[in-house]
Amino acid sequence: MSKFFNYLKTKTFRRNLIIAAVSIITFLLVIFYSLGFYTHHGEGMPVPKLKGLSIERAIELLEAEGLRYQINDSVYLIDKPPGIVVEQDPDPNTNVKANRTIYLIITRDAPNIKFPDIAGKTFLEVRSILNNYQLKVGDTTYVSDVARDVVISSSFGGNAISRGAQIPKGSKVDLVLGDGLGASDVDIPNLLGLDLSEARMSLRGASLILGQVTFEGAVSDSLRAKIIRQFPAISDTLNKVSIGTQIDVVLSN
């Protein structure tokens, strides 16, 4: 044992120890720099921010950087149109090497649902029903009707829609409601070509009154005379009058 400790004190041991330590450090440095060279350590490019972009724009950016992409999944979000990037992996500004695949999650079209029964219900009831079905109230208009704030009709995209029809979730539904006042204006009937008896019947059905009756030219039989003019007449600017309005007519053979 004493010889071993004596050897540790010799110059030969110290020289061999230094050589071994230098060799190990050199070996480690060679391995470290070789791996860095082989793997291009520190080289790469930041991943662009793709969240919020359309998938078409995101693909353009990735291809311009020499990166690949893969759509991993799609989700429906009520407040975003389809085809919008909502998640990406790796995250923005992460350094990656060329040809790296970037994984994306995008939005998709809304699923269809069956339209609920809302006809004849009040606006407050309908708003609650639509909200439960993840639908929205769009434009509301009022028409003359004795029922106040009651849904008269509904439409989606300009077309009438009724119970059971398929409609995308999150859609806006336009409503026509009653104003509670009832009808105050009526359409002007076309009396031209009618005789007096027919005109009276037509006016009575429209809640209007036959006004002044005049004849043009020689009329031998007033019962067979036909209406050739009426006042007020139907025009591009006038097609409705108030209930009880008098309609004057001119007849001729």
DRENGUVEX-360914 format. One record per residue: z negated, x negated, y of N, C-alpha, C, O in turn; residue number from 0; residue in one letter. Coordinates in steps of 0.2 Angstrom, whole numbers. Layout:
BEGIN
{atom {Z,X,Y},{Z,X,Y},{Z,X,Y},{Z,X,Y},NUM,"a"}
...
REM end
This chain:
BEGIN
{atom {0,-4,-6},{0,0,0},{0,-4,6},{3,-3,11},0,"m"}
{atom {-4,-10,6},{-4,-14,12},{3,-17,13},{4,-19,19},1,"s"}
{atom {7,-19,8},{13,-21,9},{18,-16,13},{22,-18,17},2,"k"}
{atom {17,-10,11},{21,-5,14},{20,-4,22},{24,-4,26},3,"f"}
{atom {13,-5,24},{11,-4,31},{13,-11,34},{15,-11,40},4,"f"}
{atom {13,-16,31},{15,-22,34},{23,-22,35},{25,-25,40},5,"n"}
{atom {27,-19,31},{34,-18,32},{35,-14,38},{40,-15,41},6,"y"}
{atom {32,-9,39},{33,-4,45},{32,-8,51},{34,-6,56},7,"l"}
{atom {28,-14,51},{27,-18,57},{33,-23,58},{33,-26,63},8,"k"}
{atom {37,-23,53},{43,-29,54},{48,-26,59},{49,-20,60},9,"t"}
{atom {52,-31,61},{58,-30,65},{63,-27,61},{67,-23,64},10,"k"}
{atom {64,-28,55},{69,-25,51},{68,-18,50},{73,-14,51},11,"t"}
{atom {62,-15,49},{61,-8,49},{63,-5,56},{66,1,56},12,"f"}
{atom {60,-8,61},{62,-5,68},{69,-5,69},{72,0,72},13,"r"}
{atom {73,-10,67},{80,-10,68},{83,-4,64},{88,-1,66},14,"r"}
{atom {81,-4,58},{84,1,53},{83,8,56},{87,13,55},15,"n"}
{atom {76,9,59},{74,16,61},{79,18,67},{81,23,68},16,"l"}
{atom {80,13,72},{84,14,78},{91,16,76},{94,20,78},17,"i"}
{atom {94,12,71},{101,13,68},{101,20,65},{106,24,67},18,"i"}
{atom {96,22,61},{96,29,58},{96,35,64},{100,40,63},19,"a"}
{atom {92,33,69},{91,39,74},{97,39,78},{100,45,79},20,"a"}
{atom {100,33,80},{107,34,83},{112,37,79},{116,41,82},21,"v"}
{atom {112,36,73},{117,39,69},{117,46,68},{122,50,69},22,"s"}
{atom {110,48,68},{109,56,67},{111,59,74},{115,64,74},23,"i"}
{atom {109,56,80},{111,59,86},{119,59,87},{121,64,89},24,"i"}
{atom {122,53,85},{129,53,86},{133,58,81},{137,62,84},25,"t"}
{atom {130,59,75},{133,64,71},{132,71,74},{137,75,73},26,"f"}
{atom {126,73,76},{125,79,79},{130,81,85},{132,86,86},27,"l"}
{atom {131,75,90},{135,76,95},{142,77,93},{146,81,96},28,"l"}
{atom {144,74,88},{151,75,86},{152,82,83},{157,85,84},29,"v"}
{atom {147,84,79},{148,91,77},{148,96,82},{152,101,82},30,"i"}
{atom {144,95,87},{143,100,93},{150,100,97},{152,106,98},31,"f"}
{atom {153,94,99},{159,94,102},{165,96,98},{170,99,101},32,"y"}
{atom {164,95,92},{170,97,87},{170,104,87},{176,107,87},33,"s"}
{atom {164,108,86},{164,115,86},{167,118,92},{170,123,92},34,"l"}
{atom {165,115,98},{167,118,104},{174,117,105},{177,122,108},35,"g"}
{atom {177,112,103},{184,111,103},{188,116,98},{193,119,100},36,"f"}
{atom {185,117,92},{188,121,87},{188,128,89},{193,132,88},37,"y"}
{atom {182,130,92},{182,137,94},{183,139,101},{183,144,103},38,"t"}
{atom {186,134,105},{187,134,112},{181,137,116},{182,142,120},39,"h"}
{atom {175,134,114},{169,137,117},{170,136,125},{172,131,128},40,"h"}
{atom {168,142,128},{168,142,136},{174,144,138},{175,146,144},41,"g"}
{atom {179,145,134},{186,147,137},{186,155,135},{183,157,131},42,"e"}
{atom {190,158,139},{191,165,139},{192,169,145},{194,165,150},43,"g"}
{atom {192,175,145},{193,179,151},{188,185,151},{186,187,146},44,"m"}
{atom {186,188,157},{182,193,158},{186,200,156},{191,201,157},45,"p"}
{atom {182,204,152},{185,210,150},{185,215,156},{180,216,160},46,"v"}
{atom {191,218,158},{191,222,164},{187,228,163},{186,231,157},47,"p"}
{atom {185,231,169},{182,238,168},{187,243,167},{191,244,171},48,"k"}
{atom {186,247,162},{190,252,160},{187,259,160},{191,264,160},49,"l"}
{atom {181,260,161},{178,266,161},{180,270,167},{180,267,173},50,"k"}
{atom {182,276,166},{184,280,172},{192,280,173},{194,284,177},51,"g"}
{atom {195,276,169},{202,275,170},{206,279,165},{203,281,159},52,"l"}
{atom {212,281,166},{216,285,161},{218,280,156},{218,274,157},53,"s"}
{atom {219,282,149},{220,278,144},{227,274,145},{227,268,143},54,"i"}
{atom {231,277,149},{238,274,150},{236,268,155},{239,262,153},55,"e"}
{atom {232,269,160},{231,263,164},{227,258,161},{228,252,162},56,"r"}
{atom {222,260,157},{218,255,153},{222,251,148},{221,245,148},57,"a"}
{atom {227,254,145},{231,250,141},{235,245,145},{236,239,143},58,"i"}
{atom {238,247,151},{242,242,155},{237,236,157},{240,230,156},59,"e"}
{atom {231,237,159},{227,231,160},{226,227,155},{226,221,155},60,"l"}
{atom {224,230,149},{223,226,143},{229,222,141},{228,216,139},61,"l"}
{atom {235,225,141},{241,221,139},{242,216,144},{245,210,142},62,"e"}
{atom {241,217,150},{242,212,155},{238,205,154},{240,200,156},63,"a"}
{atom {232,206,151},{227,201,150},{228,198,143},{224,194,141},64,"e"}
{atom {233,201,139},{234,198,132},{228,200,127},{227,197,122},65,"g"}
{atom {226,206,129},{220,209,124},{223,215,121},{228,218,123},66,"l"}
{atom {220,216,115},{222,222,111},{217,228,112},{212,227,115},67,"r"}
{atom {219,234,109},{214,239,110},{214,244,104},{219,244,100},68,"y"}
{atom {209,247,103},{208,252,98},{204,258,100},{199,257,102},69,"q"}
{atom {207,264,99},{203,270,101},{199,272,95},{201,274,90},70,"i"}
{atom {192,271,96},{187,272,90},{186,279,90},{184,282,84},71,"n"}
{atom {185,283,95},{183,290,95},{185,294,101},{187,291,106},72,"d"}
{atom {185,300,101},{186,304,107},{181,310,107},{178,312,102},73,"s"}
{atom {179,311,113},{174,316,115},{176,321,120},{181,320,124},74,"v"}
{atom {173,327,120},{175,332,125},{169,332,130},{163,333,129},75,"y"}
{atom {171,332,136},{167,332,142},{169,337,147},{175,337,149},76,"l"}
{atom {165,342,149},{167,348,152},{169,346,159},{174,349,162},77,"i"}
{atom {167,340,162},{169,338,169},{174,333,170},{175,330,175},78,"d"}
{atom {177,331,164},{182,326,164},{189,329,160},{188,332,155},79,"k"}
{atom {195,327,163},{201,329,160},{202,325,153},{198,320,153},80,"p"}
{atom {206,327,149},{207,323,143},{211,316,144},{214,316,149},81,"p"}
{atom {210,311,140},{213,305,141},{210,300,146},{213,295,148},82,"g"}
{atom {203,301,147},{199,296,151},{195,292,147},{191,294,143},83,"i"}
{atom {194,285,149},{190,281,145},{183,282,147},{181,282,153},84,"v"}
{atom {178,283,143},{171,284,144},{167,279,142},{161,278,144},85,"v"}
{atom {169,275,137},{165,270,134},{170,264,132},{175,265,130},86,"e"}
{atom {167,258,132},{171,252,130},{167,247,127},{161,246,129},87,"q"}
{atom {169,243,122},{166,238,119},{170,232,117},{175,233,114},88,"d"}
{atom {169,226,120},{163,224,124},{163,227,131},{168,230,133},89,"p"}
{atom {157,226,134},{156,229,141},{160,225,146},{163,220,145},90,"d"}
{atom {161,228,152},{165,225,157},{162,218,159},{156,217,159},91,"p"}
{atom {167,213,161},{165,206,163},{162,202,157},{160,196,159},92,"n"}
{atom {163,205,151},{161,200,145},{167,195,144},{172,198,144},93,"t"}
{atom {165,189,143},{170,184,142},{173,185,135},{169,184,130},94,"n"}
{atom {179,185,134},{182,186,127},{188,181,127},{191,180,132},95,"v"}
{atom {191,180,121},{197,176,120},{203,180,120},{202,186,119},96,"k"}
{atom {208,177,121},{215,181,121},{216,184,114},{213,181,109},97,"a"}
{atom {219,190,114},{220,194,108},{214,197,105},{215,200,99},98,"n"}
{atom {209,197,109},{203,201,106},{204,208,107},{207,211,111},99,"r"}
{atom {201,212,102},{202,219,102},{196,222,106},{190,221,105},100,"t"}
{atom {198,227,110},{193,230,114},{193,238,112},{198,241,111},101,"i"}
{atom {187,240,110},{186,247,107},{185,252,112},{181,251,117},102,"y"}
{atom {188,257,112},{188,262,117},{186,269,114},{187,271,109},103,"l"}
{atom {182,273,119},{181,280,117},{184,284,123},{182,282,129},104,"i"}
{atom {188,289,122},{191,293,127},{189,300,127},{187,303,121},105,"i"}
{atom {191,304,132},{190,311,132},{196,315,129},{201,312,129},106,"t"}
{atom {194,321,126},{200,324,123},{200,331,126},{196,333,130},107,"r"}
{atom {205,335,124},{206,342,126},{200,346,124},{197,345,119},108,"d"}
{atom {198,351,128},{193,356,127},{195,360,120},{200,362,120},109,"a"}
{atom {190,361,116},{191,366,110},{191,373,113},{188,375,118},110,"p"}
{atom {195,377,109},{196,384,111},{190,388,108},{187,387,103},111,"n"}
{atom {188,393,112},{183,398,110},{186,405,111},{191,406,115},112,"i"}
{atom {183,410,108},{185,417,109},{181,420,115},{175,419,116},113,"k"}
{atom {186,423,119},{183,426,125},{179,432,124},{180,436,120},114,"f"}
{atom {173,432,128},{168,437,127},{170,443,130},{175,444,134},115,"p"}
{atom {167,449,128},{168,455,131},{164,456,138},{158,456,138},116,"d"}
{atom {168,456,143},{164,457,150},{166,463,154},{164,464,159},117,"i"}
{atom {171,467,151},{174,473,155},{168,478,156},{164,479,151},118,"a"}
{atom {168,480,162},{163,485,164},{156,483,165},{151,487,166},119,"g"}
{atom {155,476,165},{148,473,166},{148,471,173},{153,470,176},120,"k"}
{atom {142,471,176},{141,468,183},{142,461,183},{142,457,178},121,"t"}
{atom {143,459,189},{145,452,191},{139,447,188},{141,442,185},122,"f"}
{atom {133,449,189},{127,445,187},{127,444,180},{126,439,177},123,"l"}
{atom {129,450,176},{129,449,169},{134,445,166},{134,441,162},124,"e"}
{atom {140,446,170},{146,442,168},{145,434,169},{147,430,165},125,"v"}
{atom {142,433,174},{141,426,176},{136,423,171},{138,417,169},126,"r"}
{atom {131,426,169},{127,424,163},{131,423,157},{130,418,153},127,"s"}
{atom {135,428,155},{138,428,149},{143,422,149},{143,418,144},128,"i"}
{atom {147,421,154},{152,415,154},{148,409,154},{151,404,151},129,"l"}
{atom {142,408,157},{139,402,157},{136,400,150},{136,395,148},130,"n"}
{atom {134,405,146},{132,404,139},{138,402,135},{137,399,130},131,"n"}
{atom {144,404,136},{150,402,133},{153,396,136},{159,394,134},132,"y"}
{atom {150,393,140},{152,387,144},{159,388,147},{163,384,147},133,"q"}
{atom {159,394,150},{165,395,155},{162,396,162},{156,396,163},134,"l"}
{atom {167,396,167},{165,396,174},{168,402,177},{174,404,175},135,"k"}
{atom {165,404,182},{168,409,186},{173,406,191},{171,402,195},136,"v"}
{atom {179,409,191},{184,406,196},{184,410,202},{179,411,206},137,"g"}
{atom {190,412,205},{190,417,211},{188,424,209},{189,426,204},138,"d"}
{atom {185,427,214},{183,434,213},{186,438,219},{186,436,225},139,"t"}
{atom {189,443,217},{192,448,222},{190,455,221},{187,456,216},140,"t"}
{atom {190,459,226},{188,466,226},{193,471,227},{198,469,231},141,"y"}
{atom {193,476,224},{197,482,224},{193,488,225},{187,488,224},142,"v"}
{atom {197,493,228},{193,499,229},{192,503,223},{196,504,218},143,"s"}
{atom {185,504,222},{183,507,216},{176,509,217},{172,506,221},144,"d"}
{atom {174,515,214},{167,518,215},{162,513,212},{156,514,214},145,"v"}
{atom {163,509,207},{158,505,204},{158,498,208},{163,495,209},146,"a"}
{atom {152,497,210},{151,491,215},{149,485,210},{145,485,206},147,"r"}
{atom {152,479,212},{151,473,208},{152,473,201},{149,470,197},148,"d"}
{atom {156,478,198},{157,479,191},{164,476,190},{169,477,194},149,"v"}
{atom {165,472,184},{171,469,183},{176,474,181},{175,478,176},150,"v"}
{atom {182,474,184},{187,479,183},{192,475,178},{195,478,173},151,"i"}
{atom {194,469,179},{198,465,175},{197,458,176},{193,456,181},152,"s"}
{atom {199,454,171},{198,446,171},{205,443,170},{209,446,166},153,"s"}
{atom {206,437,172},{212,433,171},{210,426,170},{206,423,173},154,"s"}
{atom {215,422,166},{214,415,166},{221,412,167},{226,414,163},155,"f"}
{atom {222,407,171},{229,404,173},{234,409,175},{240,409,174},156,"g"}
{atom {231,415,179},{236,420,181},{238,425,176},{241,430,178},157,"g"}
{atom {235,425,170},{237,430,165},{231,434,163},{225,431,163},158,"n"}
{atom {231,440,162},{226,444,160},{223,442,154},{227,440,149},159,"a"}
{atom {216,442,153},{213,440,147},{208,445,145},{204,448,149},160,"i"}
{atom {207,446,138},{203,451,136},{199,449,130},{200,443,128},161,"s"}
{atom {194,453,128},{190,451,122},{193,448,116},{198,451,114},162,"r"}
{atom {191,442,114},{194,439,108},{199,434,109},{201,431,104},163,"g"}
{atom {202,434,115},{208,429,116},{205,422,116},{199,421,118},164,"a"}
{atom {209,418,114},{207,411,114},{208,407,121},{213,408,124},165,"q"}
{atom {203,404,123},{203,401,129},{199,394,129},{194,394,125},166,"i"}
{atom {201,389,132},{198,382,132},{191,382,135},{190,386,140},167,"p"}
{atom {186,379,131},{179,379,134},{180,375,141},{183,371,142},168,"k"}
{atom {175,378,145},{175,375,152},{180,378,157},{180,376,163},169,"g"}
{atom {184,383,155},{189,385,159},{186,390,164},{181,392,164},170,"s"}
{atom {190,391,170},{188,395,175},{191,402,174},{197,403,173},171,"k"}
{atom {187,407,175},{190,414,174},{189,418,180},{184,418,183},172,"v"}
{atom {195,420,183},{195,424,189},{194,432,187},{196,434,182},173,"d"}
{atom {190,434,192},{187,441,191},{190,446,197},{190,444,202},174,"l"}
{atom {191,452,195},{192,457,199},{186,462,199},{185,465,194},175,"v"}
{atom {183,463,205},{177,468,205},{178,474,209},{182,474,214},176,"l"}
{atom {174,479,208},{175,485,212},{170,484,218},{165,481,218},177,"g"}
{atom {173,487,224},{169,486,230},{164,492,231},{160,492,236},178,"d"}
{atom {164,497,227},{159,502,227},{161,507,232},{157,512,234},179,"g"}
{atom {167,507,236},{169,512,241},{174,517,238},{175,522,241},180,"l"}
{atom {177,515,233},{182,520,230},{189,519,234},{189,515,239},181,"g"}
{atom {194,522,231},{200,521,234},{201,525,241},{199,530,242},182,"a"}
{atom {203,521,246},{204,524,253},{211,524,255},{213,527,259},183,"s"}
{atom {215,519,252},{223,519,253},{226,521,246},{224,520,241},184,"d"}
{atom {232,524,247},{236,526,242},{243,524,243},{245,523,249},185,"v"}
{atom {247,523,238},{254,522,238},{258,527,241},{257,533,240},186,"d"}
{atom {263,526,246},{267,531,249},{272,533,243},{276,529,241},187,"i"}
{atom {273,539,241},{278,541,236},{285,541,239},{286,542,245},188,"p"}
{atom {290,540,235},{297,541,237},{299,548,237},{300,550,231},189,"n"}
{atom {300,551,242},{302,558,242},{310,559,243},{312,565,242},190,"l"}
{atom {313,554,244},{321,555,245},{324,558,239},{323,556,233},191,"l"}
{atom {328,563,240},{331,567,235},{328,573,232},{330,576,228},192,"g"}
{atom {321,574,234},{317,579,231},{318,585,236},{320,585,242},193,"l"}
{atom {317,591,233},{317,597,237},{310,598,240},{305,594,238},194,"d"}
{atom {309,604,244},{302,604,247},{297,606,241},{291,603,242},195,"l"}
{atom {298,609,236},{293,611,231},{291,605,227},{285,603,226},196,"s"}
{atom {296,600,226},{295,594,222},{291,589,227},{286,586,224},197,"e"}
{atom {293,589,233},{289,585,238},{282,587,239},{278,582,239},198,"a"}
{atom {281,593,239},{274,596,240},{269,593,234},{264,591,234},199,"r"}
{atom {272,594,228},{269,592,222},{268,585,222},{262,582,220},200,"m"}
{atom {272,581,224},{272,573,224},{266,571,229},{262,567,227},201,"s"}
{atom {266,574,235},{261,573,240},{254,575,238},{249,571,239},202,"l"}
{atom {254,581,234},{247,583,232},{244,578,227},{238,577,227},203,"r"}
{atom {249,576,222},{246,571,217},{244,564,221},{240,561,218},204,"g"}
{atom {247,563,226},{245,556,230},{239,557,235},{238,553,239},205,"a"}
{atom {236,564,235},{231,565,240},{234,565,248},{230,563,252},206,"s"}
{atom {240,566,248},{243,566,255},{245,573,257},{245,578,253},207,"l"}
{atom {247,574,263},{249,581,266},{256,581,268},{259,576,272},208,"i"}
{atom {260,587,267},{266,587,270},{266,589,277},{262,594,279},209,"l"}
{atom {269,585,281},{269,586,288},{274,590,291},{276,596,288},210,"g"}
{atom {278,588,296},{283,592,300},{289,592,295},{291,587,293},211,"q"}
{atom {292,598,294},{298,599,290},{304,600,295},{303,605,299},212,"v"}
{atom {309,597,295},{315,598,299},{321,598,295},{321,594,290},213,"t"}
{atom {326,601,298},{333,601,294},{338,598,298},{338,599,304},214,"f"}
{atom {343,595,295},{348,592,298},{355,595,296},{356,596,290},215,"e"}
{atom {359,597,301},{365,601,300},{364,608,298},{358,610,298},216,"g"}
{atom {369,611,296},{369,618,294},{366,619,287},{369,616,282},217,"a"}
{atom {360,622,286},{357,623,280},{357,630,278},{354,634,281},218,"v"}
{atom {361,632,272},{362,639,270},{356,641,266},{354,646,265},219,"s"}
{atom {353,636,262},{348,637,257},{343,632,258},{344,626,255},220,"d"}
{atom {337,634,261},{332,629,262},{328,626,256},{326,621,255},221,"s"}
{atom {328,631,251},{325,629,244},{329,624,240},{326,620,237},222,"l"}
{atom {336,624,242},{340,619,238},{341,613,242},{344,608,240},223,"r"}
{atom {339,613,248},{340,607,253},{336,601,250},{331,602,247},224,"a"}
{atom {339,595,251},{335,589,248},{333,584,254},{336,584,260},225,"k"}
{atom {328,581,253},{325,576,258},{329,570,259},{331,567,254},226,"i"}
{atom {332,569,265},{336,563,266},{332,557,270},{334,552,270},227,"i"}
{atom {326,559,273},{322,554,277},{315,557,277},{314,563,276},228,"r"}
{atom {310,552,277},{303,553,277},{300,548,282},{302,543,283},229,"q"}
{atom {294,551,285},{291,547,290},{283,547,288},{281,553,288},230,"f"}
{atom {279,542,287},{282,535,286},{286,534,280},{285,537,275},231,"p"}
{atom {290,529,280},{295,528,275},{292,521,271},{289,517,274},232,"a"}
{atom {294,520,265},{292,514,261},{296,509,264},{302,509,265},233,"i"}
{atom {293,503,266},{296,497,268},{293,491,265},{288,491,262},234,"s"}
{atom {296,485,267},{293,479,265},{286,477,268},{282,474,265},235,"d"}
{atom {285,480,274},{278,479,277},{273,485,276},{267,485,278},236,"t"}
{atom {276,491,274},{271,497,273},{273,500,266},{278,503,265},237,"l"}
{atom {268,500,262},{269,504,256},{262,508,254},{262,511,249},238,"n"}
{atom {257,508,258},{251,511,257},{249,515,264},{250,512,269},239,"k"}
{atom {246,521,263},{243,524,269},{236,527,267},{235,527,261},240,"v"}
{atom {232,529,272},{226,532,270},{227,539,267},{231,542,268},241,"s"}
{atom {222,540,263},{221,547,260},{221,552,265},{218,552,270},242,"i"}
{atom {225,558,264},{226,563,269},{231,562,275},{232,567,279},243,"g"}
{atom {235,557,274},{240,555,279},{246,561,279},{247,563,273},244,"t"}
{atom {248,563,284},{254,568,284},{260,564,284},{262,559,287},245,"q"}
{atom {265,566,279},{271,564,278},{277,569,281},{277,574,278},246,"i"}
{atom {280,567,286},{286,571,289},{292,570,285},{293,565,283},247,"d"}
{atom {296,575,284},{302,575,280},{308,578,284},{307,583,288},248,"v"}
{atom {314,576,283},{320,579,285},{324,580,279},{325,576,275},249,"v"}
{atom {327,587,279},{331,589,274},{338,591,276},{339,592,282},250,"l"}
{atom {342,591,271},{349,592,272},{353,595,266},{350,593,260},251,"s"}
{atom {358,598,266},{362,600,260},{366,594,258},{370,595,253},252,"n"}
REM end
